[in-house]
Amino acid sequence: MSEHKVVRIGFVGLGTVGQGVWKHLEQDQGDLERRLGARIELVRAAVRDPGKKDRRVKIDASKLTTDALAVARDPSLDIVCELMGGIETPKQVALEVLRQGKVLITANKALLCEHGKELFEAARQHNGRIFFEGSVCGGIPIIKALSEGLVANRFPLIYGILNGTCNYILTRIEREGKTFDEILRDAQAKGYADSPPDLDIDGWDTAHKAVILTFLAHGVWVNLKDVEVEGIRKVTSDDIMLAKELGDFKIKLFAIIQRDLKTNKLSIRVHPTLVDERKVLARVDDVFNAVSVTGDVVGTTTYIGRGAGSDATASAVISDIVDAVIGLTGKDRNSKWNIKDYLPSNGTGPEVSLAGPDEIIGKYYFRFMVTDETGILAKIATAFANNGISLSQIRQQPRPQNTSSLIMTTHTTSERSVKNVLAELERTAALKVKPFYLRVADFDE
Amino acid sequence: MSEHKVVRIGFVGLGTVGQGVWKHLEQDQGDLERRLGARIELVRAAVRDPGKKDRRVKIDASKLTTDALAVARDPSLDIVCELMGGIETPKQVALEVLRQGKVLITANKALLCEHGKELFEAARQHNGRIFFEGSVCGGIPIIKALSEGLVANRFPLIYGILNGTCNYILTRIEREGKTFDEILRDAQAKGYADSPPDLDIDGWDTAHKAVILTFLAHGVWVNLKDVEVEGIRKVTSDDIMLAKELGDFKIKLFAIIQRDLKTNKLSIRVHPTLVDERKVLARVDDVFNAVSVTGDVVGTTTYIGRGAGSDATASAVISDIVDAVIGLTGKDRNSKWNIKDYLPSNGTGPEVSLAGPDEIIGKYYFRFMVTDETGILAKIATAFANNGISLSQIRQQPRPQNTSSLIMTTHTTSERSVKNVLAELERTAALKVKPFYLRVADFDE
C-alpha cells in the first residue's frame, strides 16, 4: 500500500480525550487506511508533563514536547488537534495553525464561543479549516447534522440539554429528593462535576455550546453577554416535586435558540425549564445530552447521546479527522482540498438581530417564599395584574417556621412583563426572599 | 457572480418528494449559491404526465419529458435524482447515471435493498457516486451520522422504528383500543397507509431500510431472505394492554441489527417488540421514526424525526445535493471531485457472517389462545421445560366463548429454543390457534 497518501497529525493537549483519539486511531490504523486510501500518522504531541507514566497509550518520548506552539508551527503537519482546554494558549495555537492554511480540529467550546469570529476569519483569509464536532454534545454528530444533514433548513427553534453535569444533578435531586448541595458534593466526589463546578452549574458551559449552535444555524457569533444565562443552583427538590404535581413537569436545564423567521429576531437563553414529562427530552436523564432541532423543511428532529466523556468526544474528534483526511487526499492533491467551509458569514444570510424582552414570550412558574402574614398574596396578585399577566395555577405549601412556598404558573406573557413584576415586588418590599421563577417549555413543534 | 460554477441537475420522477426538492431548491437558489459558491440549475425532469396541472411547482413544459432514460443519459447533467419509486426503471436509470461516472441521488430503499451491491459495484468501476440520505428515516440524517459522524465506531447494536405507518397504527391501537383492521382502514382513508398496505404492514419496508443500515454499518449487502421479517398484523389491543400490565411495556415494530464484535456474527430482524415504557424509543409515537445506534467508542446515540412526508425526505435529498455540489466544485475542477465513497466493500473489514438461531438470544412474550379444558397449561409448560426455557411471568385472561388468552414471558433463551417449542406444540396438537409471540427489547446499551 505504498501508494497511499500520508496525512500527518499533531496534538496539542493529550488529556483523556486526546489519549482516546490517539488510542483509537492507533488501534484502527489499518482499517482506516483501507477505508480512506490514506495513512494517518500520529506525529507528535505537546503535553504538560512528557514524563507522565499513567497514560492510556504508550507514546515514544521523542514524539512528546512541552512546547504547544512548536507543534502548532510544525510545517510537516497537515492537521493539528487542539485538545488542551483553557483559552489563551489554545487561541495562539489555533491562529498559528490556521494562518498556515492547515486544518485545526478542536473540541474547545469556550475558545470557539469567545474567539470563534476571529478564528473563522483567520481560516477564511489563509484558507485554513476548522472542525469542531467534539465541542457540542460529545459524540452526538450534531454539528454535522446542523451544517450538512439539515442544510436545506432554516431553524426557528433549537433547544436541548447540553450539559451532562447539570442533567445528572437534576436527575438525582428528582430521584432522591436531596438538596442541590448534597448532590453536588457527591457528584464532585464521583467525578461527575468539576471543582469548582461554576462553569457547568451556572450555565456557562451550556451557553458556550448554545453560541456555537447559533453560529451553525444562523451564521452569527453572538456575544456571550447577549445570552440570558441562569444555572441550576436555585432549583430545589420542592420545585421538582411541585412541578410534577402541577402538571407532570420535569425540570431540565435547557439552552433555547429561537428565531422568528419573519422578523429574523433571535434569542438565545439558558435556564432551568419546566418540560412536559411526556416529551422525549423530559426522558433524557443522567449525563445524557439531547438536542431538538426544528427546521422549516424537515420538521423536528431530535438527537440524544452521552454529552461528554473521553470516548464519546474522541468519537467526534476522529470523525473530524476522517473528514479532513478525505478533504486533504482527493484524487488530485493539486486541488489542495475540498473541505466544506463552515463559514456562512454574517453578510450572506438575511440579517438577524437580537430579540428584546418584549419579543421573548412564554409561560412561567414562580415560587415565592412568604411569611404567614395577611396581605402578601394580595400584593403579589396585584403586581401580576398591574403588568397584565394572567395566572393559570396557584398552590400554597406550608413550610417550617411560619413560612409557606407559594407557587404560581402564568399564561403566556413576555420576559419584559415578568421582569416588571419582579421589579414592582422589589419596590413594594413585600417579600423577604427573592422570588424564584422558571420558564415553561411550551413549543409548537 | 458570473465566476460561480454551475451544477446541472435532472430529475427522474417528480412526485411529492421531487416537487418538494424542486420547490425548495428554487426558493433558496440565491441563498444556496452564496453559501456554496456554485449555482444549482434545475435542468429537466422525467414525469409520467407532463400535462399534469396540480404540481406544487410551476415548471416550464420544455423541461419535462416522459423519457426517464433520456434524463439518465443526458450528458449535460452532473447529478440525477431518481425519485420515481418502483424498481426496474429506477435500476436502469441508476446504472446509466453511474456508468457515466456521475452522481446518483436516490431515496429508493427497495432499489438499494434489492440491487445495492450491483449499483455500488457500478459506481466503483465507473467512478460514479451514490447518495441516499432520503432512503432511511426521511429527514433524520442517519446515513450521514452512521457513515461520517460515527465513522470511528463499530456497531454492536442498531435498532429502531423505521416505518411511520406501522408506528402510527400501533400508537392508535394503543390509544383507542380498536382492532388492527379498524385502525388500518382509517389510516388508509387519512392517507397514512397505502392501499394495499402490505409493504409497510408486513415489515418489508422496514426490512429494506434495515438492509441499507447494515450495509453502512457493516459493509455487507444482506439478502432480504436472510432477514427475519414479521409485520404487525397479528398485534391485538389485548397484547398492547397486557404488555402494559406485565411490566409497563409498549409494542413497537423494530428493526434490530446486532453484531457480536468478537465472533462477527450478524443478525438482522424486523418484528413487533416489547419495549420498556421508560426507554426513549417507547416514547416515539405516531408517524415518527427513531434509531438507536450503539457504537463501541461513542456509546449509544439516538435519532428521532418524521420518517416520511415529502418535505422531510426533500430535506434529506437536498442535503445529498449540497454534498454532491461541494464535491463537484472543488477549488480545482481537474480533481473531478472529492466525494466520500460510501463503499466500505465486502473485503475490507473483518468478515461478518450471519448468526444462526442458536446465536440470537433474548426474552420472549407468548400469547396462547386456549380453550377451557384441563391439561392445556401442562402441555404448554412441558414444551417450554423440554426445551430448557424458563418462564418469568404467566397470566391468564378470560375471553368470550370458554376461551382464555394465556400470556407467558420467558427469561433469556434462543430463537432456536423458541422455534423448537412452537414445533413441539404443533406436533402435540395441543392448540387450536397458532401461538403468537413477541420479542422483548432488553439491550444493554
Interface residues (C-beta under 8 A of the other chain):
Chain A: G20 H24 D28 D31 R34 R35 E133 G138 G139 I140 P141 K144 A145 E148 G149 L150 V151 A152 N153 R278 V280 R283 V284 G295 V297 V298 G299 T300 T301 T302 Y303 I304 G305 R306 G309 D311 A312 A314 S315 A316 I318 S319 V322 D323 I326 G327 G330 K331 D332 N334 S335 K336 W337 N338 K340 P344 T348 G349
Chain B: G20 H24 D28 D31 R34 R35 E133 G138 G139 I140 P141 K144 A145 E148 G149 L150 V151 A152 N153 R278 V280 R283 V284 G295 V297 V298 G299 T300 T301 T302 Y303 I304 G305 R306 G309 D311 A312 A314 S315 A316 I318 S319 V322 D323 I326 G327 G330 K331 D332 N334 S335 K336 W337 N338 K340 P344 T348 G349
